[in-house]
Amino acid sequence: MELKHRRVHIAGSANLNCDPVKLKYGHELIALLSSTLLKRDVSLCAQVGKEPMHSMEQNTSTIFDWTIIRCVCEYIEGPTYALRKTDILPFTTVTTEKTVTHIPDTRTALWQTLVGKTCVDILSHPQHWTAGAIRRNRIAAVGDILFLVSGGEGVEHLAQLYLAQRKPVVAFDLDLGASTEPGIGRSVAINKVIASNPELYLSVKKAETIGALWANISAHDGTRPIQDVVQGVLSLLEALAPPTAFCVRLLNPTSTNFQDVDDFFARIVNPVVQEMDYKLVVSPQSPNESRWMNEQIFRGIHDSELVIVDLTDERPNCLIELGYALGRDRRLLVCAKEGTKLPFDIDKIECFFWSPTIGQDKTDSSFREFVKRNMIQAPLVPMITLF
């Protein structure tokens, strides 16, 4: 998987009375991982807010968010930031009026550095909804890969959100407990579950390598050299298969609009999607693995991280498939040839109207801006959860 353009979400916590030596190891691991990923043009995702401290080591936090933010600030103030080759900002988060007031005085300067240099994507969310589950849902909607360190029910909730969207989850075997509950950190249990059947949870380019790749990310509960763990993580990430972009579009060659649609995808859509390192799937051109074609299409939408729907010709089946993608809260790009009459208001669902008479350079530039805006859009209907 190409890491450029990806959003990597890091989450976890430690018990207030955990082994302080292992806790420092956890911070060093997250710091090296964060710095390494930033140099590969990713955007790191984390929460912003309070910073509880270890009961005996008052300078050591039991969460990792501010370690991540410190690494982002060091990165944007360093020489490599000017060489960044992606449009996504280096940090992505969700804030509320409440969480911002929880930022410690000692961390205010870090936060102001990110905001002042416009190096942070602050995702939209329903006003006055401050529950942690709501914020986790919002970040999980735009995150590409999830890393977990110990933690409690929040870590488990995030794992479920990412796995439900067929996104990779990497859980470390470093047991620090959790800040909100006693017992073993939940990422340790998640690590064991994935290790028992890694091919079920992670898609790699060579399936036979997944067992060794997963074993090579082990921290051996804080006894393995951190550089070796991070190198193992990079090997795993580079071996991951690219996510899927599923295309719903006109495929009937007898339609008068077919050639224009085909040209638009060949000249504009396909190159942009491939640059973002998505595997492009156009059904029913893909191999039929289901008894019924409609089952194949819905499964393709269900399992894809990005869905592109072109509504030229206003075909009912495309509208049904668009509705399914919306219901699944998929990253969604809606487009249509100029003159298409959409059967819904586009104030909530932005549509890219293209014209075969407009030059390729202008269309390409406009489409790239459209993609940039819509890859981090909030779900059409916010998810409601009880915890």
Kinemage of the C-alpha trace (Angstrom):
@kinemage 1
@onewidth
@group {chain A} dominant
@subgroup {mainchain}
@vectorlist {calphas} color= white
{ca met a 1} P 0.000 0.000 0.000
{ca glu a 2} L 1.232 3.474 -0.864
{ca leu a 3} L 1.251 5.451 2.409
{ca lys a 4} L 1.131 8.880 0.783
{ca his a 5} L -2.392 10.357 0.973
{ca arg a 6} L -3.406 7.994 3.839
{ca arg a 7} L -4.739 8.976 7.240
{ca val a 8} L -3.294 6.854 10.035
{ca his a 9} L -5.277 6.840 13.267
{ca ile a 10} L -3.360 6.074 16.491
{ca ala a 11} L -5.248 5.431 19.727
{ca gly a 12} L -4.703 3.852 23.112
{ca ser a 13} L -4.192 4.450 26.794
{ca ala a 14} L -2.524 3.039 29.889
{ca asn a 15} L -3.580 2.385 33.454
{ca leu a 16} L -2.610 5.059 35.972
{ca asn a 17} L -0.621 2.446 37.915
{ca cys a 18} L 0.961 0.519 35.040
{ca asp a 19} L 4.665 -0.324 34.827
{ca pro a 20} L 6.273 3.111 34.185
{ca val a 21} L 9.151 1.553 32.235
{ca lys a 22} L 6.725 -0.077 29.791
{ca leu a 23} L 4.723 3.141 29.580
{ca lys a 24} L 7.826 5.090 28.525
{ca tyr a 25} L 8.524 2.370 25.972
{ca gly a 26} L 5.000 2.920 24.610
{ca his a 27} L 5.579 6.654 24.207
{ca glu a 28} L 8.915 6.089 22.492
{ca leu a 29} L 7.309 3.550 20.156
{ca ile a 30} L 4.483 5.915 19.218
{ca ala a 31} L 6.900 8.829 18.792
{ca leu a 32} L 9.185 6.925 16.413
{ca leu a 33} L 6.219 5.479 14.513
{ca ser a 34} L 4.607 8.924 14.192
{ca ser a 35} L 7.784 10.630 12.985
{ca thr a 36} L 8.473 7.843 10.498
{ca leu a 37} L 4.966 7.941 9.039
{ca leu a 38} L 4.933 11.737 8.766
{ca lys a 39} L 8.055 11.577 6.613
{ca arg a 40} L 6.057 9.308 4.290
{ca asp a 41} L 3.430 12.039 3.819
{ca val a 42} L 0.632 10.549 5.913
{ca ser a 43} L -1.821 12.479 8.065
{ca leu a 44} L -1.908 11.318 11.676
{ca cys a 45} L -5.287 11.148 13.423
{ca ala a 46} L -5.722 11.474 17.179
{ca gln a 47} L -7.902 13.101 19.808
{ca val a 48} L -7.267 16.518 21.358
{ca gly a 49} L -8.099 17.236 24.994
{ca lys a 50} L -7.051 16.270 28.486
{ca glu a 51} L -3.797 14.535 29.408
{ca pro a 52} L -3.994 12.288 32.498
{ca met a 53} L -0.654 11.439 34.107
{ca his a 54} L 0.775 8.272 35.641
{ca ser a 55} L 0.223 8.030 39.405
{ca met a 56} L 3.959 7.929 40.193
{ca glu a 57} L 5.559 9.379 37.038
{ca gln a 58} L 3.903 12.784 36.923
{ca asn a 59} L 5.669 13.758 33.693
{ca thr a 60} L 4.474 10.676 31.817
{ca ser a 61} L 1.005 10.681 30.271
{ca thr a 62} L -1.255 7.648 30.241
{ca ile a 63} L -2.480 8.565 26.747
{ca phe a 64} L -0.479 9.040 23.552
{ca asp a 65} L -2.336 11.864 21.812
{ca trp a 66} L 0.035 14.636 22.864
{ca thr a 67} L 3.075 12.556 21.982
{ca ile a 68} L 1.629 12.333 18.472
{ca ile a 69} L 0.837 16.052 18.344
{ca arg a 70} L 4.357 16.921 19.528
{ca cys a 71} L 5.783 14.819 16.689
{ca val a 72} L 3.536 16.611 14.185
{ca cys a 73} L 4.723 20.014 15.429
{ca glu a 74} L 8.368 18.958 15.209
{ca tyr a 75} L 7.723 17.721 11.681
{ca ile a 76} L 6.072 20.902 10.388
{ca glu a 77} L 8.849 23.009 11.872
{ca gly a 78} L 11.557 20.795 10.345
{ca pro a 79} L 13.138 20.745 6.871
{ca thr a 80} L 11.193 17.777 5.428
{ca tyr a 81} L 7.765 19.430 5.653
{ca ala a 82} L 8.569 21.665 2.670
{ca leu a 83} L 9.104 18.510 0.593
{ca arg a 84} L 5.675 17.075 1.409
{ca lys a 85} L 4.016 15.570 -1.694
{ca thr a 86} L 0.374 15.376 -0.699
{ca asp a 87} L -2.504 17.814 -0.238
{ca ile a 88} L -3.731 16.268 3.018
{ca leu a 89} L -2.696 18.145 6.149
{ca pro a 90} L -0.366 16.337 8.554
{ca phe a 91} L -2.868 16.113 11.432
{ca thr a 92} L -6.567 15.236 11.516
{ca thr a 93} L -8.833 15.451 14.546
{ca val a 94} L -12.295 16.249 15.901
{ca thr a 95} L -12.721 18.932 18.539
{ca thr a 96} L -15.634 20.252 20.558
{ca glu a 97} L -16.022 23.277 22.789
{ca lys a 98} L -15.600 20.932 25.731
{ca thr a 99} L -12.504 19.055 24.560
{ca val a 100} L -10.630 22.260 23.688
{ca thr a 101} L -11.107 23.559 27.243
{ca his a 102} L -9.468 20.365 28.501
{ca ile a 103} L -6.168 21.089 26.735
{ca pro a 104} L -3.543 21.462 29.508
{ca asp a 105} L -1.695 24.761 29.782
{ca thr a 106} L 1.538 22.910 29.053
{ca arg a 107} L 0.132 21.773 25.682
{ca thr a 108} L -1.560 24.979 24.547
{ca ala a 109} L 1.474 26.101 22.538
{ca leu a 110} L 1.531 22.828 20.591
{ca trp a 111} L -2.135 23.149 19.680
{ca gln a 112} L -1.755 26.801 18.702
{ca thr a 113} L 1.178 25.863 16.466
{ca leu a 114} L -0.986 23.383 14.536
{ca val a 115} L -3.922 25.759 14.226
{ca gly a 116} L -1.829 28.840 13.542
{ca lys a 117} L 0.079 27.190 10.713
{ca thr a 118} L -3.158 25.621 9.338
{ca cys a 119} L -1.619 22.166 9.562
{ca val a 120} L -4.670 20.426 11.030
{ca asp a 121} L -7.908 19.160 9.498
{ca ile a 122} L -10.613 19.717 12.131
{ca leu a 123} L -13.465 17.502 11.021
{ca ser a 124} L -17.061 18.669 11.143
{ca his a 125} L -19.412 17.008 13.613
{ca pro a 126} L -22.898 17.564 15.096
{ca gln a 127} L -22.887 20.591 17.392
{ca his a 128} L -23.028 19.923 21.133
{ca trp a 129} L -22.328 16.176 20.620
{ca thr a 130} L -19.281 15.654 22.826
{ca ala a 131} L -19.424 11.915 23.581
{ca gly a 132} L -16.224 10.021 22.827
{ca ala a 133} L -18.131 7.511 20.701
{ca ile a 134} L -19.330 10.276 18.389
{ca arg a 135} L -15.814 11.619 17.917
{ca arg a 136} L -14.461 8.118 17.291
{ca asn a 137} L -17.124 7.544 14.650
{ca arg a 138} L -16.168 10.762 12.876
{ca ile a 139} L -12.436 10.078 12.723
{ca ala a 140} L -12.995 6.436 11.749
{ca ala a 141} L -15.017 7.635 8.758
{ca val a 142} L -11.933 9.291 7.233
{ca gly a 143} L -9.117 7.188 8.701
{ca asp a 144} L -7.435 4.594 6.498
{ca ile a 145} L -5.427 2.529 8.992
{ca leu a 146} L -5.847 2.110 12.753
{ca phe a 147} L -3.014 1.542 15.265
{ca leu a 148} L -3.898 0.504 18.810
{ca val a 149} L -1.871 0.482 22.023
{ca ser a 150} L -3.380 -1.202 25.086
{ca gly a 151} L -6.502 0.851 26.039
{ca gly a 152} L -10.057 0.013 27.017
{ca glu a 153} L -13.535 0.054 25.497
{ca gly a 154} L -12.728 3.040 23.248
{ca val a 155} L -9.961 1.034 21.580
{ca glu a 156} L -12.299 -1.908 21.045
{ca his a 157} L -14.985 0.383 19.631
{ca leu a 158} L -12.501 1.850 17.143
{ca ala a 159} L -11.385 -1.614 16.071
{ca gln a 160} L -14.988 -2.578 15.369
{ca leu a 161} L -15.565 0.616 13.360
{ca tyr a 162} L -12.503 0.079 11.171
{ca leu a 163} L -13.063 -3.632 10.649
{ca ala a 164} L -16.702 -2.994 9.688
{ca gln a 165} L -15.362 -0.761 6.905
{ca arg a 166} L -12.769 -3.368 5.833
{ca lys a 167} L -9.912 -1.113 6.920
{ca pro a 168} L -6.642 -2.445 8.383
{ca val a 169} L -6.243 -2.618 12.160
{ca val a 170} L -2.780 -2.992 13.717
{ca ala a 171} L -2.891 -3.818 17.437
{ca phe a 172} L 0.331 -3.926 19.434
{ca asp a 173} L 1.006 -6.592 22.064
{ca leu a 174} L 2.151 -4.046 24.641
{ca asp a 175} L 0.074 -4.442 27.795
{ca leu a 176} L -0.327 -1.203 29.731
{ca gly a 177} L -3.882 -1.753 30.926
{ca ala a 178} L -6.368 1.044 30.277
{ca ser a 179} L -6.938 4.502 31.697
{ca thr a 180} L -10.632 3.853 32.363
{ca glu a 181} L -10.803 0.226 33.507
{ca pro a 182} L -8.763 -2.489 35.268
{ca gly a 183} L -7.334 -5.559 33.600
{ca ile a 184} L -5.428 -6.290 30.412
{ca gly a 185} L -5.306 -3.678 27.674
{ca arg a 186} L -7.794 -4.526 24.964
{ca ser a 187} L -5.377 -4.080 22.075
{ca val a 188} L -3.462 -7.072 23.460
{ca ala a 189} L -6.577 -9.217 23.088
{ca ile a 190} L -7.241 -7.776 19.617
{ca asn a 191} L -3.652 -8.609 18.627
{ca lys a 192} L -4.216 -12.243 19.590
{ca val a 193} L -7.495 -12.460 17.684
{ca ile a 194} L -5.908 -11.097 14.504
{ca ala a 195} L -2.846 -13.321 14.949
{ca ser a 196} L -5.092 -16.400 15.041
{ca asn a 197} L -6.435 -15.686 11.541
{ca pro a 198} L -4.606 -12.674 10.025
{ca glu a 199} L -5.758 -13.288 6.446
{ca leu a 200} L -9.338 -12.675 7.618
{ca tyr a 201} L -8.525 -9.171 8.863
{ca leu a 202} L -5.711 -7.979 6.597
{ca ser a 203} L -5.457 -8.118 2.822
{ca val a 204} L -1.878 -8.310 1.555
{ca lys a 205} L -0.382 -8.583 -1.914
{ca lys a 206} L 1.064 -12.040 -1.146
{ca ala a 207} L -1.305 -13.904 1.165
{ca glu a 208} L 1.289 -16.465 2.241
{ca thr a 209} L 3.397 -13.759 3.912
{ca ile a 210} L 0.784 -12.397 6.310
{ca gly a 211} L 1.662 -14.636 9.276
{ca ala a 212} L 5.326 -13.615 9.295
{ca leu a 213} L 4.483 -9.963 8.669
{ca trp a 214} L 2.125 -9.892 11.653
{ca ala a 215} L 4.614 -11.667 13.913
{ca asn a 216} L 7.247 -9.087 12.977
{ca ile a 217} L 5.287 -6.173 14.511
{ca ser a 218} L 5.459 -7.733 17.979
{ca ala a 219} L 6.833 -5.510 20.733
{ca his a 220} L 7.330 -8.561 22.980
{ca asp a 221} L 5.506 -6.597 25.677
{ca gly a 222} L 8.064 -3.806 25.638
{ca thr a 223} L 11.303 -5.808 25.450
{ca arg a 224} L 12.032 -5.666 21.709
{ca pro a 225} L 14.072 -2.785 20.224
{ca ile a 226} L 11.664 -0.059 19.117
{ca gln a 227} L 13.431 0.450 15.786
{ca asp a 228} L 12.803 -3.221 14.945
{ca val a 229} L 9.101 -2.908 15.792
{ca val a 230} L 8.681 0.182 13.599
{ca gln a 231} L 10.536 -1.474 10.740
{ca gly a 232} L 8.217 -4.466 11.078
{ca val a 233} L 5.232 -2.121 10.931
{ca leu a 234} L 6.535 -0.477 7.753
{ca ser a 235} L 7.050 -3.885 6.142
{ca leu a 236} L 3.465 -4.820 6.992
{ca leu a 237} L 2.028 -1.550 5.661
{ca glu a 238} L 3.986 -1.761 2.415
{ca ala a 239} L 2.728 -5.330 1.916
{ca leu a 240} L -0.946 -4.385 2.348
{ca ala a 241} L -3.059 -4.530 -0.792
{ca pro a 242} L -4.377 -1.131 -1.875
{ca pro a 243} L -7.995 -0.369 -0.911
{ca thr a 244} L -10.736 -0.716 -3.490
{ca ala a 245} L -12.542 2.046 -5.361
{ca phe a 246} L -15.803 0.658 -6.737
{ca cys a 247} L -17.255 2.365 -9.823
{ca val a 248} L -20.946 2.534 -10.627
{ca arg a 249} L -21.326 3.938 -14.154
{ca leu a 250} L -22.942 3.575 -17.560
{ca leu a 251} L -21.651 0.402 -19.255
{ca asn a 252} L -24.191 -0.059 -22.041
{ca pro a 253} L -22.291 0.556 -25.322
{ca thr a 254} L -25.560 1.210 -27.206
{ca ser a 255} L -26.274 4.355 -25.163
{ca thr a 256} L -25.533 7.659 -26.876
{ca asn a 257} L -23.681 8.791 -23.746
{ca phe a 258} L -21.504 5.693 -23.388
{ca gln a 259} L -18.457 7.003 -25.238
{ca asp a 260} L -18.465 10.300 -23.328
{ca val a 261} L -18.692 8.472 -19.986
{ca asp a 262} L -15.979 6.034 -21.022
{ca asp a 263} L -13.697 8.890 -22.063
{ca phe a 264} L -14.336 10.805 -18.825
{ca phe a 265} L -13.338 7.824 -16.714
{ca ala a 266} L -10.328 6.974 -18.886
{ca arg a 267} L -8.960 10.540 -19.001
{ca ile a 268} L -9.960 11.975 -15.621
{ca val a 269} L -11.282 9.529 -13.021
{ca asn a 270} L -8.997 6.526 -13.466
{ca pro a 271} L -5.678 8.440 -13.305
{ca val a 272} L -6.707 10.354 -10.164
{ca val a 273} L -7.941 7.223 -8.394
{ca gln a 274} L -4.808 5.292 -9.312
{ca glu a 275} L -2.597 8.132 -8.068
{ca met a 276} L -4.309 7.769 -4.686
{ca asp a 277} L -3.359 4.062 -4.802
{ca tyr a 278} L -6.841 2.612 -5.014
{ca lys a 279} L -7.580 -0.568 -6.917
{ca leu a 280} L -10.277 0.392 -9.425
{ca val a 281} L -13.145 -2.084 -9.763
{ca val a 282} L -15.911 -1.630 -12.329
{ca ser a 283} L -18.730 -4.154 -12.069
{ca pro a 284} L -19.938 -6.139 -13.976
{ca gln a 285} L -16.537 -6.082 -15.684
{ca ser a 286} L -14.997 -7.689 -12.591
{ca pro a 287} L -15.062 -11.531 -12.370
{ca asn a 288} L -18.462 -12.779 -11.286
{ca glu a 289} L -18.018 -14.465 -7.902
{ca ser a 290} L -21.689 -14.515 -6.931
{ca arg a 291} L -24.709 -16.323 -8.284
{ca trp a 292} L -26.503 -13.024 -8.869
{ca met a 293} L -24.901 -9.948 -10.383
{ca asn a 294} L -26.713 -7.564 -8.034
{ca glu a 295} L -25.260 -9.448 -5.072
{ca gln a 296} L -21.796 -9.007 -6.590
{ca ile a 297} L -22.351 -5.269 -7.001
{ca phe a 298} L -23.626 -4.691 -3.462
{ca arg a 299} L -20.796 -6.769 -2.006
{ca gly a 300} L -18.348 -4.678 -4.037
{ca ile a 301} L -19.800 -1.474 -2.574
{ca his a 302} L -19.886 -2.998 0.907
{ca asp a 303} L -16.200 -3.960 0.837
{ca ser a 304} L -14.820 -0.833 -0.863
{ca glu a 305} L -13.403 2.215 0.892
{ca leu a 306} L -14.362 4.537 -1.960
{ca val a 307} L -17.408 4.445 -4.231
{ca ile a 308} L -17.651 6.498 -7.427
{ca val a 309} L -21.148 6.860 -8.871
{ca asp a 310} L -21.719 8.474 -12.266
{ca leu a 311} L -25.424 9.179 -12.805
{ca thr a 312} L -25.317 9.956 -16.519
{ca asp a 313} L -28.439 8.463 -18.181
{ca glu a 314} L -30.237 8.494 -14.793
{ca arg a 315} L -30.425 4.707 -14.523
{ca pro a 316} L -32.520 3.391 -11.568
{ca asn a 317} L -29.997 0.685 -10.679
{ca cys a 318} L -27.278 3.326 -10.171
{ca leu a 319} L -29.559 5.254 -7.826
{ca ile a 320} L -30.183 2.105 -5.768
{ca glu a 321} L -26.435 1.487 -5.574
{ca leu a 322} L -25.841 5.134 -4.625
{ca gly a 323} L -28.348 4.725 -1.802
{ca tyr a 324} L -26.543 1.639 -0.536
{ca ala a 325} L -23.203 3.484 -0.547
{ca leu a 326} L -24.786 6.342 1.431
{ca gly a 327} L -26.264 3.888 3.911
{ca arg a 328} L -22.837 2.301 4.388
{ca asp a 329} L -21.260 5.748 4.988
{ca arg a 330} L -18.740 5.046 2.262
{ca arg a 331} L -16.415 7.718 0.935
{ca leu a 332} L -18.454 8.789 -2.023
{ca leu a 333} L -17.861 10.718 -5.241
{ca val a 334} L -20.965 11.507 -7.301
{ca cys a 335} L -20.584 12.790 -10.842
{ca ala a 336} L -22.666 13.171 -14.000
{ca lys a 337} L -22.496 14.618 -17.489
{ca glu a 338} L -23.739 18.193 -17.764
{ca gly a 339} L -27.468 18.208 -18.492
{ca thr a 340} L -28.223 15.229 -16.256
{ca lys a 341} L -31.274 15.924 -14.075
{ca leu a 342} L -30.593 14.534 -10.641
{ca pro a 343} L -33.657 13.227 -8.760
{ca phe a 344} L -32.475 14.705 -5.441
{ca asp a 345} L -31.176 17.966 -3.977
{ca ile a 346} L -27.422 18.332 -4.368
{ca asp a 347} L -26.924 20.698 -1.452
{ca lys a 348} L -26.241 17.676 0.785
{ca ile a 349} L -24.633 15.469 -1.861
{ca glu a 350} L -22.246 17.434 -4.034
{ca cys a 351} L -22.157 16.281 -7.646
{ca phe a 352} L -19.327 16.900 -10.094
{ca phe a 353} L -20.847 17.863 -13.451
{ca trp a 354} L -18.426 17.267 -16.306
{ca ser a 355} L -18.584 18.172 -19.972
{ca pro a 356} L -16.862 16.474 -22.918
{ca thr a 357} L -16.415 19.911 -24.513
{ca ile a 358} L -14.256 21.317 -21.682
{ca gly a 359} L -10.508 20.792 -21.958
{ca gln a 360} L -8.859 17.944 -20.080
{ca asp a 361} L -6.570 20.144 -17.978
{ca lys a 362} L -9.429 22.264 -16.657
{ca thr a 363} L -11.635 19.222 -15.973
{ca asp a 364} L -8.771 17.400 -14.281
{ca ser a 365} L -8.005 20.355 -11.996
{ca ser a 366} L -11.678 20.812 -11.046
{ca phe a 367} L -12.137 17.095 -10.413
{ca arg a 368} L -9.096 16.949 -8.128
{ca glu a 369} L -10.486 19.805 -6.020
{ca phe a 370} L -13.844 18.023 -5.878
{ca val a 371} L -12.142 14.812 -4.699
{ca lys a 372} L -10.158 16.678 -2.039
{ca arg a 373} L -13.346 18.220 -0.596
{ca asn a 374} L -15.385 15.050 -0.578
{ca met a 375} L -12.884 12.543 0.788
{ca ile a 376} L -13.439 13.917 4.314
{ca gln a 377} L -17.141 14.776 4.189
{ca ala a 378} L -19.227 13.907 7.234
{ca pro a 379} L -21.769 11.076 6.905
{ca leu a 380} L -25.123 12.187 5.490
{ca val a 381} L -26.851 10.988 8.677
{ca pro a 382} L -24.758 10.985 11.874
{ca met a 383} L -24.521 7.614 13.588
{ca ile a 384} L -26.152 7.399 17.013
{ca thr a 385} L -24.588 4.998 19.484
{ca leu a 386} L -25.113 4.112 23.130
{ca phe a 387} L -22.204 3.266 25.380
